[in-house]
Amino acid sequence: MKYYSRRKFLESSYGVGAIALASLLKEQGLYANPTIAGGNGHFDLTPKPAHGFGQAKAMISMFMQGGPSHIDLFDPKPELSKLDGKDFPGEVKYDDSAGATRECMGSPWKFSKHGESGMDFSELVPNMGSIADDITMIRSMHTGVNNHGQSIYAMHNGTHLAGRPTLGSWLTYGLGSENRNLPAYVALTDPRGLPVVGVDNFSNGWLPSMYQGTVIRPTEPRILNLDAPVSLRGEAQDRYLGFVDRLNKKHLAKFPGETDLEARIQSFELAARMQTEAKDALDLSQESEATKKMYGIDDPATKDFGERCLLARRLVERGVRFVSVFTGNQTWDHHSSMITSLPAAAKYVDKPAAALVKDLKQRGLLDSTVVHWGGEMGRLPVIQNRAGAKKGDRAKVGRDHNTYGFSMWVAGGGFKGGHVHGATDEFGHKAVENVVNHFDYHATLLHLFGLENDQLTYKRNGQDQKLVQNPDARLVAELLA
């Protein structure tokens, strides 16, 4: 599909405005398609009441694509360390059997306890240890499909399948936004590239396209073409936009129920309103030097992720409903050379992630903002890719995928602080206690936002579609404060 910048649209001449609009709509397939599957009527991003009380009003998800090794970061396994170098005493579910071994590998990094809760953290994430009493560590996550794409879909859209709306789309569909001058759902992407499955990480699926994530670029200019051309600024732009708005609404009246057309019109209107407020929201020069240092913006190793975490806070405090902060493609996929690549990946996010929780808390925003840190999987307790290296040489080895038991943490919005939930077996291979499936996690999030899964529906092909499809999904009440 071809996309038109806001500037190109606004630069079209006054006399051919109607022709330009018709041509645009026709090229993008929006001109005469009055219904989509299930056509649900009018859609917008105005604030909407929840179905019941919900403490959470916004969410920031820091998504670590690739699979952070839980047994090297959050889930110490002394029994595994005792078996280091020996054969694994049981069945191992590999993803890449060609590079697999049965040789156990205990974590080469030391763990220590943090906070009043005594929560365990590796020496690789000391700053996360400093927020131990503010987070819930879930050690029993499970998606059950040992591949990146399917597990990413599970964590984002609730199933192992592509093409469905992501969590951020469902929340903005159900609740709208508190700020009409900024996007409701924002994706802050990594300068090193998009994660596996690309834009599916923030897709609206078959929900109306106004609920898709809006990408804010990782480097300046973060939003292209934000300023109007000089010839159209001020009163001239106001008159022109009013003219285009009348054309849009006249056309839409002829084709009621065309949600893609509605979304495109609202997108044009939002682009104009963003000219002032987006600049303000994305201007980090307004932050104190102490705040920037807390986020690690003064350090090249943490500057990029720190800036995006700080932007996430600035967006949420201005009423944005959902912000995703991504790491790059396979940043955490350490099949080899883990001894050097895992510390680098951890350092990139450790200080900024902890700063985000601290900053939200000190501003009184943590109680109403869910913060998530985690990926789509963990890693196995055995060595992968020895590749001819001698036994005992760990410089080039890594760990394979593990979606059967892994860790992530959440904070704020009604989650407990200083709490460890669930457990994997003594080797960190499988979740064995208080298992939290991806659909359980989503059911719990909906509850915190005051949304009922059976009421948050979208009719498609005559059927009510929902975020949580699995009938066995449960609200994990043990996670709640």
C-alpha positions as CSV (number, residue, x, y, z in Angstrom):
1,M,0.0,0.0,0.0
2,K,1.2,3.5,-0.8
3,Y,1.3,6.0,2.0
4,Y,1.1,9.8,1.6
5,S,2.8,12.1,4.0
6,R,0.7,14.8,5.7
7,R,2.8,17.5,4.0
8,K,2.2,16.1,0.5
9,F,-1.5,16.1,1.2
10,L,-1.6,19.6,2.6
11,E,0.5,20.9,-0.3
12,S,-2.1,20.0,-2.9
13,S,-3.7,23.2,-4.3
14,Y,-7.0,24.7,-3.1
15,G,-8.7,24.4,-6.5
16,V,-8.3,20.7,-6.9
17,G,-8.9,19.7,-3.3
18,A,-11.9,17.5,-4.1
19,I,-10.1,15.9,-7.0
20,A,-7.0,15.2,-4.9
21,L,-9.1,13.7,-2.1
22,A,-11.0,11.4,-4.5
23,S,-7.8,10.3,-6.1
24,L,-6.2,9.6,-2.8
25,L,-9.1,7.6,-1.5
26,K,-9.4,5.6,-4.8
27,E,-5.7,4.7,-4.9
28,Q,-5.8,3.5,-1.3
29,G,-8.9,1.4,-1.8
30,L,-11.2,3.6,0.3
31,Y,-13.4,5.3,-2.2
32,A,-16.4,3.0,-2.6
33,N,-16.2,0.1,-0.1
34,P,-19.0,0.9,2.3
35,T,-18.6,-2.1,4.6
36,I,-15.9,-4.1,6.1
37,A,-16.3,-7.6,7.6
38,G,-18.8,-7.1,10.4
39,G,-19.0,-3.3,10.0
40,N,-19.5,-2.1,13.6
41,G,-20.6,1.5,12.9
42,H,-18.7,4.6,14.1
43,F,-15.3,4.4,15.6
44,D,-13.1,7.1,17.2
45,L,-10.5,7.6,20.0
46,T,-12.5,9.7,22.4
47,P,-12.2,8.6,26.0
48,K,-14.6,5.7,26.8
49,P,-15.7,4.4,30.2
50,A,-14.4,1.0,31.3
51,H,-16.8,-1.8,32.1
52,G,-15.9,-1.6,35.8
53,F,-13.3,-0.2,38.1
54,G,-9.8,-0.3,36.7
55,Q,-6.8,1.1,38.5
56,A,-4.6,1.0,35.3
57,K,-5.1,3.9,32.9
58,A,-2.1,3.5,30.7
59,M,0.6,0.9,29.9
60,I,4.3,1.0,28.8
61,S,5.7,-2.2,27.5
62,M,9.4,-2.6,27.1
63,F,9.7,-5.6,24.7
64,M,13.0,-7.5,24.7
65,Q,12.7,-9.3,21.4
66,G,14.8,-12.5,21.1
67,G,14.5,-14.1,24.5
68,P,16.3,-12.9,27.6
69,S,17.9,-15.7,29.5
70,H,15.9,-15.9,32.7
71,I,18.4,-18.3,34.3
72,D,21.2,-15.7,33.8
73,L,19.1,-12.7,34.9
74,F,16.2,-13.4,37.3
75,D,15.9,-17.1,38.1
76,P,19.0,-18.5,39.9
77,K,19.4,-22.3,39.6
78,P,22.1,-23.6,42.0
79,E,21.2,-27.2,41.1
80,L,22.0,-26.4,37.5
81,S,25.4,-25.0,38.5
82,K,26.2,-28.2,40.4
83,L,25.6,-30.1,37.1
84,D,27.7,-27.7,35.0
85,G,29.5,-29.6,32.2
86,K,27.5,-32.8,32.9
87,D,24.6,-34.3,30.8
88,F,21.2,-32.9,31.5
89,P,19.2,-35.5,33.5
90,G,16.0,-35.6,31.5
91,E,14.3,-34.6,28.3
92,V,15.1,-31.2,26.6
93,K,12.8,-29.6,24.1
94,Y,15.2,-28.0,21.6
95,D,14.2,-25.6,18.8
96,D,17.5,-26.0,16.9
97,S,18.4,-29.7,17.3
98,A,21.4,-29.3,14.9
99,G,23.3,-27.1,17.3
100,A,22.0,-28.8,20.4
101,T,23.9,-30.5,23.2
102,R,22.9,-32.1,26.5
103,E,25.7,-30.4,28.4
104,C,24.4,-28.3,31.3
105,M,25.6,-24.8,31.7
106,G,25.1,-23.0,35.0
107,S,25.0,-19.3,34.9
108,P,28.5,-17.7,34.9
109,W,27.1,-14.6,36.6
110,K,26.5,-14.1,40.3
111,F,23.1,-13.5,41.9
112,S,22.3,-11.5,44.9
113,K,19.2,-10.5,46.8
114,H,17.7,-7.0,46.6
115,G,15.2,-4.9,48.5
116,E,13.1,-5.8,51.5
117,S,11.6,-8.5,49.4
118,G,14.9,-10.2,48.9
119,M,14.3,-10.7,45.2
120,D,17.1,-12.3,43.2
121,F,18.9,-10.5,40.4
122,S,22.0,-11.2,38.4
123,E,25.0,-8.9,38.6
124,L,24.1,-8.1,34.9
125,V,21.0,-6.1,36.0
126,P,22.0,-4.2,39.2
127,N,19.7,-1.3,38.5
128,M,16.6,-3.5,38.1
129,G,17.6,-4.9,41.5
130,S,17.1,-1.4,42.9
131,I,13.3,-1.6,42.0
132,A,12.8,-5.0,43.5
133,D,10.1,-3.8,45.9
134,D,8.1,-2.1,43.2
135,I,7.8,-5.0,40.8
136,T,6.2,-8.4,40.4
137,M,8.6,-11.0,39.0
138,I,6.8,-13.7,37.1
139,R,9.0,-16.7,36.8
140,S,6.5,-19.1,35.3
141,M,5.6,-17.6,31.9
142,H,4.7,-20.0,29.2
143,T,3.7,-19.7,25.5
144,G,4.5,-23.2,24.5
145,V,5.6,-22.6,20.8
146,N,9.4,-22.6,20.6
147,N,9.8,-20.1,17.9
148,H,10.1,-16.3,17.8
149,G,7.3,-15.4,15.5
150,Q,4.6,-17.5,17.1
151,S,5.6,-16.6,20.6
152,I,5.7,-12.9,19.7
153,Y,2.2,-13.2,18.4
154,A,1.2,-15.0,21.6
155,M,2.5,-12.2,23.8
156,H,1.2,-9.4,21.6
157,N,-2.1,-10.6,20.2
158,G,-3.1,-13.5,22.4
159,T,-2.7,-16.3,19.9
160,H,0.1,-18.0,18.0
161,L,-1.3,-16.6,14.7
162,A,-0.6,-13.5,12.6
163,G,-3.1,-11.0,11.5
164,R,-4.8,-10.2,14.9
165,P,-4.9,-7.0,16.8
166,T,-2.2,-6.4,19.4
167,L,-2.9,-5.6,23.1
168,G,-2.3,-1.8,22.5
169,S,-5.0,-1.9,19.8
170,W,-7.5,-3.6,22.0
171,L,-6.9,-1.2,24.9
172,T,-7.3,1.9,22.6
173,Y,-10.3,0.3,21.0
174,G,-11.9,-0.2,24.4
175,L,-10.9,2.9,26.2
176,G,-9.9,5.5,23.6
177,S,-7.3,8.2,24.5
178,E,-7.1,11.0,27.1
179,N,-5.3,13.3,24.6
180,R,-6.8,14.0,21.2
181,N,-3.6,15.8,20.1
182,L,-1.4,12.8,20.3
183,P,-1.7,9.2,19.0
184,A,-3.4,6.9,21.4
185,Y,-1.0,4.0,20.8
186,V,2.7,4.7,20.1
187,A,5.5,2.4,19.0
188,L,9.1,3.6,19.9
189,T,11.3,1.5,17.6
190,D,15.0,0.7,18.0
191,P,17.5,2.4,15.6
192,R,18.9,-1.1,14.9
193,G,15.7,-2.2,13.3
194,L,12.3,-3.7,13.9
195,P,11.9,-6.9,15.9
196,V,11.0,-10.2,14.2
197,V,7.6,-10.0,12.4
198,G,8.1,-6.3,11.9
199,V,5.0,-4.0,12.1
200,D,2.9,-7.0,13.3
201,N,4.4,-6.0,16.7
202,F,2.0,-3.0,16.8
203,S,-0.6,-4.0,14.3
204,N,-4.3,-3.3,14.6
205,G,-5.1,-6.6,12.7
206,W,-8.7,-6.4,11.5
207,L,-9.7,-3.7,14.0
208,P,-10.2,-0.3,12.3
209,S,-6.9,1.2,11.3
210,M,-7.1,4.1,13.7
211,Y,-6.2,1.6,16.4
212,Q,-2.8,0.7,15.0
213,G,0.4,1.8,16.7
214,T,1.9,5.0,15.5
215,V,5.6,4.8,15.0
216,I,7.8,7.5,16.4
217,R,11.3,7.3,14.9
218,P,14.2,6.4,17.1
219,T,16.3,9.4,16.0
220,E,15.6,13.0,15.1
221,P,13.4,14.1,13.4
222,R,11.2,11.6,15.3
223,I,8.1,12.6,13.3
224,L,8.7,13.5,9.6
225,N,6.9,16.5,8.0
226,L,5.5,17.7,11.3
227,D,5.6,21.4,10.3
228,A,3.3,22.7,7.5
229,P,4.8,24.4,4.5
230,V,5.5,28.1,5.1
231,S,2.8,29.0,2.6
232,L,0.1,27.2,4.6
233,R,1.0,28.1,8.1
234,G,-1.4,30.0,10.4
235,E,-4.7,31.1,9.1
236,A,-4.1,29.8,5.7
237,Q,-3.7,26.2,7.0
238,D,-6.7,26.6,9.3
239,R,-8.9,27.6,6.3
240,Y,-7.6,24.8,4.1
241,L,-8.0,22.2,6.7
242,G,-11.5,23.3,7.3
243,F,-12.2,23.0,3.6
244,V,-10.7,19.5,3.5
245,D,-12.7,18.5,6.6
246,R,-15.9,19.5,4.9
247,L,-15.0,17.4,1.8
248,N,-14.1,14.5,4.0
249,K,-17.3,14.5,6.0
250,K,-19.4,15.0,2.9
251,H,-17.8,12.0,1.3
252,L,-18.0,9.9,4.4
253,A,-21.8,10.6,4.7
254,K,-22.2,8.8,1.3
255,F,-20.3,5.7,2.6
256,P,-21.3,5.1,6.3
257,G,-19.5,2.3,8.0
258,E,-16.3,2.6,6.0
259,T,-13.9,2.4,8.9
260,D,-10.7,2.7,6.9
261,L,-12.0,6.0,5.5
262,E,-12.9,7.2,9.0
263,A,-9.5,6.3,10.2
264,R,-7.7,8.1,7.4
265,I,-9.8,11.3,8.0
266,Q,-9.0,11.2,11.7
267,S,-5.3,10.6,10.9
268,F,-5.2,13.8,8.8
269,E,-7.0,15.7,11.6
270,L,-4.6,14.3,14.2
271,A,-1.6,15.3,12.1
272,A,-2.6,18.9,12.1
273,R,-3.3,18.9,15.9
274,M,0.1,17.3,16.6
275,Q,2.1,20.2,15.2
276,T,2.2,21.8,18.6
277,E,1.7,19.1,21.2
278,A,3.9,16.5,19.6
279,K,6.9,18.9,19.6
280,D,6.4,19.5,23.2
281,A,6.0,15.8,24.2
282,L,9.1,14.8,22.3
283,D,11.3,17.7,23.5
284,L,13.7,16.1,26.0
285,S,15.5,19.4,26.5
286,Q,12.7,20.3,28.9
287,E,14.0,17.6,31.3
288,S,16.5,18.3,34.0
289,E,20.1,17.0,33.7
290,A,19.5,14.9,36.8
291,T,16.5,13.1,35.1
292,K,18.5,12.5,31.9
293,K,21.4,11.1,34.0
294,M,19.0,8.8,35.9
295,Y,17.8,7.3,32.5
296,G,21.5,6.9,31.4
297,I,21.2,9.4,28.6
298,D,24.7,10.7,29.5
299,D,26.2,7.3,28.6
300,P,26.5,6.1,25.0
301,A,25.8,2.5,26.1
302,T,22.3,3.5,27.4
303,K,21.5,6.8,25.7
304,D,19.2,5.4,23.0
305,F,17.0,3.2,25.2
306,G,17.1,5.8,27.9
307,E,15.8,8.5,25.6
308,R,12.9,6.2,24.5
309,C,12.0,5.3,28.1
310,L,11.9,8.9,29.0
311,L,9.8,9.7,25.9
312,A,7.4,6.9,27.0
313,R,7.0,8.6,30.4
314,R,6.4,12.0,28.7
315,L,3.7,10.5,26.4
316,V,1.9,8.6,29.1
317,E,1.8,11.7,31.4
318,R,0.1,13.5,28.5
319,G,-2.7,11.0,28.1
320,V,-1.3,8.4,25.6
321,R,-2.9,5.1,26.4
322,F,-0.3,2.6,25.3
323,V,3.5,2.9,24.5
324,S,5.7,0.0,23.3
325,V,9.4,0.4,23.6
326,F,11.2,-2.1,21.5
327,T,14.7,-3.5,21.3
328,G,16.1,-4.4,17.8
329,N,15.8,-7.5,15.8
330,Q,17.1,-10.6,17.8
331,T,19.0,-8.4,20.3
332,W,18.4,-11.1,23.0
333,D,18.7,-14.2,20.8
334,H,21.9,-15.5,22.2
335,H,22.5,-18.9,20.5
336,S,26.2,-18.2,20.6
337,S,28.8,-15.9,22.2
338,M,26.4,-15.4,25.1
339,I,29.3,-14.6,27.4
340,T,29.8,-11.2,25.7
341,S,26.4,-10.5,24.0
342,L,24.2,-11.0,27.0
343,P,26.0,-8.4,29.2
344,A,25.8,-5.9,26.4
345,A,22.1,-6.5,25.9
346,A,21.5,-6.2,29.6
347,K,23.5,-3.0,30.0
348,Y,21.6,-1.4,27.1
349,V,18.3,-1.6,29.0
350,D,19.0,-2.1,32.7
351,K,19.5,1.5,33.9
352,P,16.8,3.1,31.7
353,A,14.2,0.4,32.6
354,A,14.7,0.9,36.3
355,A,14.7,4.7,35.9
356,L,11.3,4.5,34.2
357,V,9.7,2.8,37.2
358,K,11.4,5.2,39.6
359,D,10.4,8.2,37.6
360,L,6.7,7.2,37.3
361,K,6.6,6.5,41.0
362,Q,8.0,9.8,42.1
363,R,5.6,11.6,39.8
364,G,2.6,9.7,41.2
365,L,2.0,7.9,37.9
366,L,3.0,4.4,38.7
367,D,-0.3,3.5,40.5
368,S,-2.2,4.1,37.2
369,T,0.5,2.9,34.7
370,V,1.3,-0.7,34.1
371,V,5.0,-1.2,33.2
372,H,6.1,-4.4,31.5
373,W,9.6,-5.7,30.8
374,G,10.1,-9.0,29.0
375,G,10.4,-10.9,25.7
376,E,8.7,-13.7,24.0
377,M,10.8,-16.5,25.5
378,G,13.7,-17.4,27.8
379,R,16.6,-19.8,27.1
380,L,17.5,-23.5,27.8
381,P,19.7,-24.7,30.6
382,V,22.0,-26.5,28.2
383,I,24.8,-25.4,25.9
384,Q,24.1,-24.7,22.2
385,N,26.6,-24.3,19.4
386,R,29.8,-25.7,20.9
387,A,31.1,-25.7,17.3
388,G,34.3,-27.6,17.9
389,A,35.3,-25.7,21.0
390,K,36.8,-27.8,23.8
391,K,34.8,-28.8,26.8
392,G,35.0,-26.0,29.3
393,D,35.6,-23.3,26.7
394,R,32.4,-21.1,27.0
395,A,33.6,-18.1,24.9
396,K,31.4,-19.0,21.8
397,V,28.6,-21.0,23.2
398,G,25.0,-19.9,23.8
399,R,21.5,-21.1,24.8
400,D,18.6,-22.2,22.6
401,H,15.0,-21.0,22.8
402,N,12.7,-21.8,25.8
403,T,9.0,-20.9,25.8
404,Y,8.1,-23.6,28.4
405,G,9.2,-21.5,31.4
406,F,10.7,-18.0,31.4
407,S,10.6,-14.8,33.4
408,M,9.3,-11.3,32.9
409,W,8.4,-8.5,35.3
410,V,5.5,-6.0,35.7
411,A,5.0,-3.0,37.9
412,G,2.3,-0.5,38.7
413,G,-1.3,-0.3,37.7
414,G,-2.5,-2.6,40.4
415,F,0.3,-5.3,40.3
416,K,2.0,-6.2,43.6
417,G,5.3,-4.8,44.5
418,G,8.2,-7.0,45.9
419,H,6.5,-10.2,44.8
420,V,7.9,-13.3,43.0
421,H,5.2,-15.4,41.3
422,G,5.6,-19.0,40.1
423,A,8.6,-21.1,39.6
424,T,10.4,-23.2,37.0
425,D,11.9,-26.6,37.7
426,E,15.4,-26.9,39.4
427,F,17.0,-26.4,36.0
428,G,14.9,-23.5,34.7
429,H,13.6,-25.6,31.8
430,K,9.8,-25.7,32.4
431,A,7.3,-23.7,34.5
432,V,6.1,-26.0,37.2
433,E,4.4,-23.8,39.8
434,N,1.6,-21.3,39.3
435,V,2.1,-21.2,35.5
436,V,1.1,-18.0,33.7
437,N,0.2,-18.5,30.1
438,H,0.1,-15.6,27.7
439,F,-3.7,-15.7,27.7
440,D,-3.8,-15.6,31.5
441,Y,-1.5,-12.5,31.4
442,H,-3.8,-10.8,29.0
443,A,-6.9,-11.6,31.1
444,T,-5.2,-10.1,34.1
445,L,-4.3,-6.9,32.2
446,L,-7.8,-6.4,31.0
447,H,-9.0,-6.8,34.6
448,L,-6.6,-4.1,35.8
449,F,-7.9,-1.7,33.1
450,G,-11.5,-2.4,34.1
451,L,-12.4,-4.3,30.9
452,E,-14.4,-7.5,30.6
453,N,-13.1,-9.8,27.9
454,D,-16.6,-10.9,26.9
455,Q,-17.7,-7.3,26.5
456,L,-14.5,-6.1,24.7
457,T,-15.6,-7.6,21.4
458,Y,-15.5,-6.8,17.7
459,K,-17.9,-8.4,15.3
460,R,-16.1,-10.0,12.3
461,N,-17.7,-12.3,9.9
462,G,-20.7,-12.6,12.1
463,Q,-18.7,-13.6,15.2
464,D,-17.6,-11.7,18.3
465,Q,-13.8,-11.6,18.3
466,K,-11.9,-11.1,21.6
467,L,-8.4,-10.5,22.8
468,V,-8.5,-13.6,25.0
469,Q,-9.7,-16.6,23.0
470,N,-8.7,-19.5,25.2
471,P,-11.6,-20.6,27.4
472,D,-9.2,-21.8,30.1
473,A,-7.7,-18.3,30.6
474,R,-7.8,-17.2,34.2
475,L,-7.4,-13.9,36.1
476,V,-4.1,-14.4,38.0
477,A,-5.3,-12.8,41.2
478,E,-2.1,-13.7,43.0
479,L,-0.4,-10.9,41.0
480,L,-2.7,-8.2,42.2
481,A,-2.0,-5.8,45.0
